[in-house]
Amino acid sequence: MENEELDINKYVEQTSLLLDLQIKDEYRDGVVANFERIKAIAQLVNSFPLPADVETAPIFEP
């Protein structure tokens, strides 16, 4: 599964069916475009290596 490219159009279609969420045709292109942006951001975040000794913070303090 790692080597397969995610088809964003298919993902949006199938996920909307699973959630019983009707996306109007006029909004579908925008939804797909936003998921493409999310995918690009997630790939950047996931490509950043973390040291093995990193621990999660119990409380987030900006």
PLY file of the C-alpha trace (Angstrom):
ply
format ascii 1.0
element vertex 62
property float x
property float y
property float z
element edge 61
property int vertex1
property int vertex2
end_header
0.00 0.00 0.00
2.92 2.37 0.62
3.88 2.53 -3.04
0.36 3.23 -4.28
-0.48 6.83 -5.10
-3.59 8.10 -3.32
-6.36 9.13 -5.72
-7.78 12.19 -3.97
-10.95 12.27 -6.09
-11.70 8.66 -5.23
-10.86 9.26 -1.56
-13.28 12.20 -1.33
-16.00 10.21 -3.10
-15.64 7.11 -0.92
-15.26 9.02 2.34
-18.33 11.14 1.65
-20.28 7.92 1.05
-19.00 6.38 4.30
-19.95 9.50 6.25
-23.24 9.89 4.39
-22.09 13.41 3.55
-23.46 14.86 0.36
-21.01 17.23 -1.34
-22.65 19.48 -3.90
-21.07 19.39 -7.34
-20.18 23.08 -7.11
-18.05 22.39 -4.00
-16.45 19.08 -4.99
-13.47 20.65 -6.82
-12.71 22.83 -3.79
-12.93 19.88 -1.42
-10.56 17.86 -3.63
-8.15 20.81 -3.87
-8.10 21.18 -0.08
-7.41 17.47 0.41
-4.53 17.76 -2.08
-3.09 20.56 0.06
-3.60 18.48 3.21
-1.81 15.56 1.56
1.18 17.76 0.63
1.43 19.12 4.17
1.12 15.63 5.69
3.88 14.30 3.44
6.16 17.13 4.58
5.41 16.48 8.25
5.79 12.71 7.89
9.12 13.05 6.07
10.71 14.85 9.04
12.69 12.31 11.08
12.24 12.32 14.84
14.83 11.01 17.26
13.84 7.82 19.10
14.07 9.52 22.50
11.45 12.20 21.76
8.48 12.06 24.13
5.10 13.70 23.74
4.28 16.59 26.02
1.40 15.91 28.43
0.17 19.51 27.99
0.52 21.73 24.96
1.71 25.22 25.87
2.26 27.57 22.91
0 1
1 2
2 3
3 4
4 5
5 6
6 7
7 8
8 9
9 10
10 11
11 12
12 13
13 14
14 15
15 16
16 17
17 18
18 19
19 20
20 21
21 22
22 23
23 24
24 25
25 26
26 27
27 28
28 29
29 30
30 31
31 32
32 33
33 34
34 35
35 36
36 37
37 38
38 39
39 40
40 41
41 42
42 43
43 44
44 45
45 46
46 47
47 48
48 49
49 50
50 51
51 52
52 53
53 54
54 55
55 56
56 57
57 58
58 59
59 60
60 61
